[in-house]
Amino acid sequence: MRFFTQHGKRLLWALGLSLLITACDDQKQAEPQNEVEEIQGQEIAVLTDPPSVPPPITRKHATKVIVNLEVIEKEMQMMDGVSYVFWTFGGTVPGKFIRVRQGDFVEFHLKNHPDNKLPHNIDLHAVTGQGGGAAATFTAPGHETQFSFTALNPGLYIYHCATAPVGMHIGNGMYGLILVEPKEGLPKVDREFYVCQGDFYTTGNYGDAGLQPFDMAKAVREEPDYVVFNGKVGALTGANALKAKVGEKIRLFVGNGGPNLVSSFHVIGEIFDNVYREAGSVPDHNIQTTLIPAGGASITEFTLNVPGEFILVDHSIFRAFNKGALGILSTEGDPNKLLFSGQQDDRIYQPEGGAIQSMPTEPAPEAKPMTKEEKLTQGKNIYASNCQACHQADGKGIPNAFPPLAGSDYFANDPSKAIMAVSHGLSGKITVNGKQFDGVMPKQNLSDAQTAAVITYVLNNFGNKGGEVNPEDVTKLRK
């Protein structure tokens, strides 16, 4: 019995020592690398507009990096037909992408354009020091301020304006990303892209035309009208879609400027091989959706194995299809039927009960009669709000998912088909421009006048041959 008691004590002592050593090792790994390297030479930082990223850093030494960033207040489009006065770092939302190496000595110059109305500053989450540089860079219009810092910790970090009221400055677009590459660099990939989500608050509702001011009350209630990637509805769709090829490894630098919402970032049809959650040093693997907090960032990596249109979304999904948080990664290449076959069969299925369902809503009140020009203007806004997410800004749709409206032969000689699709919904197989589609389009909650306006807009755009639909035409078919 005494042997077992002594033996047990030895085991407990050994186990305790092992746990202590492990804890110490973990603590060492968690400790930041604060050694300051010898600085060799200097360079001017290459800054890029979204979705582009500066080239990887290949040097093996720390250097002095001079960053020149200008604040510009400017009117730009929030979506087609809707404009907004954005406050920007470098004239874009998000601001310029900054790339430095761990150990670099960064000399930062913030310039506030003389035409601006307000003072601004910058808080870089990559900075170890008071306010991330905010107090050191409080800059009046027509002035330039400077401060310096050493990039101690590798990672992908948000930067933003921190001038009071801070939420208003961020909510007007003042955020971006700075990457501090580890000393050994990042693993090689074929393409890198810069995507940053933000939520915006306007006096008008989503899609209301014209210049829209910032709405502080909505911002305080955290009720955004727009949730977008890269500062605009459709910034990453149509002609602006990200482009890649089968077999390429992709790295997305994804930020969330906020100011309020957490992003549930997801790429439809892909699984992230690696996710550096909140841009930490150790990746997780095989991740479907990753949370990115307001004021945070994540690095995602994946390999494109098959061609297709891969859709970037905030998977708080109404934000994607109703507020703008949607982008496209368009991938070209040869299909691999073993990995993804596409549709192999389609047969009749008739369960009991109704096959088509629609939302139990009443049409909106009728609008006053409009001229054709007025219909085109209103129809453009309705299209952007209700149709663009599926049929795309250029009307070309999404292959194998949503049929094109551009040059469509489906309703070319019979606009009543378009009226029926909008007012009653559409289900089952249709052929458009020689290609078959099989899906469900729910009926739209639009008044007869709104339906007439949006169809008139489609008939007169996207390479279609023209025409006009009146509310009376819609009324007749709706009944």
C-alpha positions in Angstrom: 0.0 0.0 0.0 2.9 2.3 0.8 4.4 1.6 -2.6 1.2 2.7 -4.4 1.0 5.9 -2.2 4.6 6.9 -3.0 4.1 5.9 -6.7 0.9 8.0 -6.9 2.7 11.0 -5.4 5.4 10.7 -8.1 2.8 10.5 -10.8 1.0 13.5 -9.5 4.2 15.4 -9.2 5.2 14.5 -12.8 1.8 15.4 -14.1 1.9 18.8 -12.3 5.3 19.5 -13.7 4.2 18.6 -17.2 1.1 20.9 -16.9 3.3 23.7 -15.6 5.8 23.4 -18.5 2.9 23.3 -21.0 1.3 26.4 -19.4 4.7 28.2 -19.6 5.1 27.2 -23.3 1.6 28.5 -24.0 2.4 31.7 -22.2 5.6 32.1 -24.2 3.7 31.5 -27.5 1.1 34.1 -26.5 3.6 36.8 -25.6 4.0 39.4 -28.4 7.4 39.7 -30.1 8.5 43.1 -28.9 12.1 43.0 -30.0 12.9 46.1 -32.2 14.9 45.1 -35.3 17.6 47.2 -36.8 16.0 49.4 -39.5 17.6 49.2 -42.9 16.7 51.9 -45.6 13.3 53.3 -46.2 10.5 53.1 -48.8 7.2 54.8 -49.7 4.3 52.5 -48.9 2.3 51.2 -51.9 -1.4 51.9 -51.2 -4.2 50.3 -53.2 -7.9 50.9 -53.8 -10.3 48.1 -53.0 -10.5 45.3 -54.0 -6.8 45.4 -54.9 -4.0 44.5 -52.5 -0.4 45.7 -52.6 2.1 43.0 -53.6 3.5 40.7 -50.9 6.6 41.9 -49.0 9.7 39.9 -50.0 12.4 41.7 -48.1 13.9 39.9 -45.0 14.6 43.0 -43.0 12.8 45.8 -41.3 12.7 49.1 -42.9 11.3 52.6 -42.5 8.0 52.8 -44.3 6.5 56.2 -45.1 2.7 56.1 -45.4 0.9 59.1 -47.0 -2.9 59.0 -46.6 -5.3 61.8 -47.5 -8.8 62.3 -46.1 -11.3 63.3 -48.7 -15.0 64.2 -48.2 -16.8 63.4 -51.5 -20.2 62.6 -52.9 -20.3 59.1 -54.4 -23.0 56.5 -55.2 -24.4 54.3 -52.5 -26.2 52.4 -55.3 -27.4 53.3 -58.8 -29.6 56.4 -58.4 -28.7 57.0 -54.7 -25.8 59.3 -53.7 -24.2 60.0 -50.4 -21.5 62.2 -49.0 -18.8 59.8 -47.9 -15.9 60.7 -45.6 -13.0 58.7 -46.9 -9.4 57.7 -46.4 -7.9 58.2 -49.9 -11.1 58.7 -51.8 -12.5 55.2 -51.5 -14.7 53.2 -49.1 -13.1 51.3 -47.5 -9.9 53.3 -47.5 -6.6 52.4 -49.1 -5.1 49.0 -48.2 -1.8 49.4 -46.3 0.8 46.6 -46.2 3.9 46.6 -44.0 6.1 44.0 -42.4 6.4 43.1 -38.7 9.3 45.1 -37.2 8.9 48.0 -39.8 9.2 51.5 -38.5 6.2 53.4 -39.9 6.2 57.1 -40.5 2.6 58.0 -40.9 1.4 61.2 -42.6 -2.3 62.1 -42.4 -3.4 64.9 -44.8 -6.8 66.6 -44.5 -7.8 68.0 -47.9 -8.4 71.8 -47.8 -11.9 71.5 -49.3 -13.1 69.3 -46.4 -15.4 70.7 -43.8 -14.3 68.8 -40.7 -11.3 67.7 -38.7 -10.4 64.0 -38.8 -7.8 61.6 -37.4 -6.9 58.0 -37.6 -6.8 55.1 -35.1 -4.9 52.1 -36.5 -5.6 48.9 -34.6 -2.1 47.8 -35.5 -0.5 50.5 -33.4 0.7 49.9 -29.8 0.3 53.4 -28.3 -2.3 55.8 -27.0 -5.4 55.9 -29.2 -3.7 54.0 -32.0 -2.4 57.3 -33.2 -5.8 59.2 -32.9 -4.6 62.0 -30.6 -1.3 62.4 -32.6 -3.2 62.8 -35.9 -6.1 65.2 -35.1 -5.9 67.1 -38.3 -7.9 70.2 -39.4 -8.8 70.8 -43.1 -5.8 72.0 -45.0 -3.3 70.5 -42.5 -1.0 67.5 -42.3 0.0 65.7 -39.2 2.7 63.0 -38.6 3.5 60.3 -36.1 5.6 57.1 -36.1 5.2 53.6 -34.7 6.8 50.2 -34.9 4.7 47.4 -36.2 5.1 44.9 -33.4 2.4 42.3 -33.9 1.6 40.6 -37.2 -2.0 40.4 -38.3 -4.7 42.1 -40.3 -6.1 45.2 -38.6 -8.9 47.7 -39.0 -8.1 51.4 -39.1 -10.8 54.1 -38.7 -11.4 57.7 -37.8 -11.8 58.4 -34.1 -12.9 62.0 -34.1 -16.0 62.7 -32.1 -18.7 61.6 -32.8 -16.7 58.5 -33.6 -19.7 56.4 -34.8 -20.7 59.1 -37.3 -17.2 59.3 -38.8 -17.0 55.5 -39.1 -20.6 55.4 -40.3 -19.8 57.8 -43.1 -17.1 55.4 -44.5 -13.9 56.2 -42.6 -12.4 52.7 -42.2 -9.9 50.5 -43.9 -7.4 47.7 -43.4 -3.7 47.6 -42.6 -1.8 44.2 -42.9 1.3 43.6 -40.8 2.9 40.6 -42.5 4.9 38.2 -40.2 8.6 38.3 -40.6 8.6 35.1 -42.5 5.8 36.3 -44.8 2.5 34.8 -45.6 2.2 31.5 -47.6 2.0 32.0 -51.3 -1.4 32.2 -53.0 -2.4 33.0 -56.6 -4.7 35.9 -55.9 -5.5 38.3 -53.0 -8.5 40.5 -52.7 -9.6 43.3 -50.3 -13.2 43.2 -49.1 -14.6 45.3 -46.2 -18.2 45.4 -45.0 -19.9 48.4 -43.6 -23.4 49.5 -42.4 -24.9 52.8 -43.5 -27.8 54.9 -42.2 -29.7 57.3 -44.4 -32.8 59.5 -44.0 -34.5 57.7 -46.9 -35.2 54.0 -47.1 -33.1 51.5 -49.1 -33.3 52.5 -52.8 -34.8 56.0 -52.2 -33.4 58.1 -55.0 -31.3 61.2 -54.7 -28.7 62.5 -52.3 -29.3 60.9 -48.9 -28.0 62.4 -45.6 -26.7 60.5 -42.7 -29.4 59.6 -40.1 -28.0 59.7 -36.5 -31.2 58.3 -35.0 -31.1 55.2 -37.1 -27.4 54.7 -36.4 -28.0 54.9 -32.6 -30.9 52.3 -33.0 -28.5 50.2 -35.1 -31.1 50.0 -38.0 -29.1 50.4 -41.2 -30.7 50.9 -44.6 -27.6 49.6 -46.4 -25.1 46.8 -45.5 -22.5 46.7 -48.2 -19.2 45.3 -49.3 -16.6 48.0 -50.4 -18.9 51.0 -49.9 -21.6 50.4 -52.5 -24.4 48.1 -53.5 -23.0 46.1 -56.4 -19.4 47.1 -55.8 -18.4 43.5 -56.4 -21.0 42.4 -59.0 -21.4 42.6 -62.7 -18.4 44.2 -64.4 -16.9 44.7 -60.9 -17.0 41.0 -59.9 -13.8 39.5 -58.6 -12.1 37.3 -61.3 -10.2 34.0 -60.8 -9.5 30.7 -62.5 -10.0 27.1 -61.5 -7.0 25.7 -59.6 -6.0 29.0 -58.1 -5.6 29.5 -54.3 -7.4 32.6 -53.1 -6.8 34.8 -50.1 -9.5 37.3 -49.0 -8.5 40.0 -46.6 -12.0 40.7 -45.0 -12.7 43.6 -42.7 -15.7 44.9 -41.0 -15.7 48.7 -40.4 -19.1 48.6 -38.7 -19.9 50.9 -37.0 -22.5 48.5 -35.5 -23.1 45.1 -37.1 -21.2 41.9 -36.7 -20.7 40.1 -40.1 -21.4 36.4 -40.8 -19.0 36.2 -43.8 -19.6 33.3 -46.2 -18.8 32.4 -49.8 -21.7 30.3 -51.2 -20.3 27.1 -52.8 -16.9 27.2 -51.1 -15.4 26.0 -47.8 -12.5 28.0 -46.3 -9.4 25.8 -46.1 -7.9 28.2 -43.7 -9.4 31.0 -41.6 -7.3 33.3 -39.4 -10.1 34.3 -37.1 -9.9 37.9 -36.2 -6.6 37.8 -38.2 -4.8 35.8 -35.5 -1.6 33.8 -36.1 -3.0 30.3 -36.0 -5.5 29.2 -38.7 -8.6 27.1 -38.2 -9.5 24.7 -41.0 -12.6 23.7 -43.0 -14.7 26.7 -41.9 -18.1 27.4 -43.6 -18.9 30.9 -42.1 -16.8 33.1 -40.0 -17.8 35.9 -37.6 -16.1 39.2 -38.1 -16.9 41.8 -35.3 -17.3 45.5 -36.0 -13.8 46.8 -35.9 -12.3 43.4 -36.7 -10.9 41.5 -39.6 -10.3 37.9 -40.8 -8.1 36.2 -43.4 -9.8 33.4 -45.4 -8.0 31.1 -47.9 -9.5 28.5 -50.3 -8.7 26.8 -53.5 -11.1 27.0 -56.5 -11.7 23.5 -57.7 -14.6 24.1 -60.1 -15.8 27.0 -62.2 -18.9 29.1 -61.3 -20.2 32.3 -59.8 -19.3 32.1 -56.1 -21.4 34.5 -54.1 -19.9 36.5 -51.2 -22.5 37.3 -48.6 -23.1 38.3 -45.0 -25.1 35.2 -44.1 -27.4 37.3 -41.9 -29.1 36.8 -45.3 -31.6 39.7 -45.6 -28.6 41.9 -45.5 -27.3 40.2 -48.6 -30.5 40.2 -50.7 -32.2 43.3 -49.4 -29.5 45.6 -48.1 -26.6 45.0 -50.5 -24.0 42.8 -48.7 -23.4 40.6 -51.8 -20.5 40.1 -54.2 -19.4 37.7 -56.9 -16.2 35.7 -57.4 -16.4 34.7 -61.1 -14.3 31.6 -61.7 -13.4 30.4 -65.2 -12.1 26.9 -66.1 -12.9 23.4 -66.9 -15.6 21.6 -64.9 -14.8 18.6 -62.7 -17.9 16.4 -62.8 -16.6 14.2 -60.0 -16.4 17.1 -57.7 -19.6 18.8 -58.8 -21.9 17.4 -61.4 -24.4 20.1 -61.8 -28.0 19.0 -62.3 -28.2 15.4 -63.3 -32.0 14.8 -63.3 -35.3 16.6 -63.2 -38.6 14.8 -62.8 -42.2 15.6 -61.9 -42.9 15.6 -58.1 -46.5 16.0 -57.0 -47.0 15.9 -53.3 -50.4 16.7 -51.8 -51.1 20.4 -51.3 -50.2 23.5 -53.2 -47.0 23.7 -55.1 -46.6 27.4 -55.3 -46.6 29.7 -52.3 -46.4 33.4 -52.0 -46.2 35.9 -49.2 -49.6 37.0 -47.9 -49.2 40.6 -48.6 -51.4 43.2 -50.3 -50.1 45.4 -53.2 -48.8 48.8 -52.2 -51.1 51.8 -52.9 -51.3 53.0 -56.5 -49.0 55.8 -57.5 -50.2 58.7 -59.6 -49.9 58.3 -63.4 -46.4 58.8 -64.7 -44.8 59.7 -68.0 -42.5 57.2 -69.7 -39.5 59.2 -68.5 -40.8 59.1 -64.9 -41.4 55.4 -65.2 -37.8 54.9 -66.3 -36.5 56.9 -63.4 -38.6 55.1 -60.8 -38.1 51.7 -62.5 -34.4 52.1 -62.2 -34.6 52.5 -58.5 -37.1 49.6 -58.1 -34.9 47.4 -60.1 -31.9 48.2 -57.9 -33.9 47.5 -54.8 -35.8 44.4 -55.8 -34.2 42.8 -58.8 -30.5 43.5 -58.9 -29.4 41.0 -56.3 -30.5 38.1 -58.5 -30.5 39.5 -62.1 -27.4 41.7 -61.5 -26.7 45.3 -62.2 -26.0 44.6 -65.9 -29.1 42.4 -66.2 -27.1 39.3 -67.2 -28.3 37.2 -64.3 -26.3 34.4 -62.7 -25.7 31.3 -64.9 -27.7 28.2 -63.9 -29.5 30.2 -61.2 -31.2 33.4 -62.3 -32.1 34.0 -66.0 -30.8 37.1 -67.8 -33.0 40.1 -68.5 -30.4 41.5 -70.9 -31.4 40.9 -74.5 -34.0 38.5 -73.2 -36.0 36.6 -75.8 -38.4 35.4 -73.1 -40.6 38.5 -73.1 -39.2 40.2 -76.2 -42.5 39.9 -78.2 -44.8 39.5 -75.2 -44.3 41.9 -72.3 -47.2 40.3 -70.5 -44.9 37.4 -69.6 -42.8 39.9 -67.6 -45.9 41.4 -66.0 -47.1 37.9 -64.9 -43.7 37.0 -63.5 -43.5 40.1 -61.4 -47.2 40.2 -60.2 -47.8 36.5 -59.9 -44.4 34.9 -59.5 -42.9 32.3 -61.7 -42.1 28.6 -61.1 -40.8 25.8 -63.2 -38.7 25.5 -66.3 -38.3 28.3 -68.7 -35.8 28.8 -71.6 -34.1 32.2 -72.0 -31.7 32.9 -74.8 -31.3 29.2 -75.5 -30.5 28.2 -71.9 -32.9 26.5 -69.5 -33.6 27.7 -66.0 -35.7 25.9 -63.4 -36.4 27.8 -60.2 -38.9 29.9 -58.3 -39.4 33.6 -58.5 -41.8 34.8 -55.8 -44.4 37.5 -56.7 -43.2 41.0 -55.9 -45.0 43.2 -53.4 -45.3 46.1 -55.9 -48.2 48.3 -56.9 -49.5 48.1 -60.4 -47.8 51.5 -61.1 -44.5 50.2 -59.7 -44.7 47.0 -61.7 -45.3 49.0 -64.8 -42.4 51.2 -64.1 -39.8 48.5 -63.4 -40.9 46.5 -66.5 -40.8 49.6 -68.7 -37.2 50.2 -67.3 -36.2 46.6 -68.2 -37.7 46.8 -71.7 -35.7 50.0 -72.4 -32.4 48.8 -71.0 -29.9 45.9 -71.1 -30.1 45.7 -74.9 -33.8 45.1 -75.1 -35.8 46.6 -77.9 -38.0 49.1 -75.9 -41.6 49.5 -75.1 -43.9 50.7 -72.3 -46.2 49.1 -69.8 -49.1 51.0 -68.2 -50.6 50.3 -64.7 -53.9 49.3 -66.5 -52.0 46.5 -68.3 -50.8 45.2 -64.9 -54.3 45.5 -63.3 -55.9 43.4 -66.1 -53.3 40.6 -65.8 -53.2 40.7 -62.0 -56.9 39.9 -61.9 
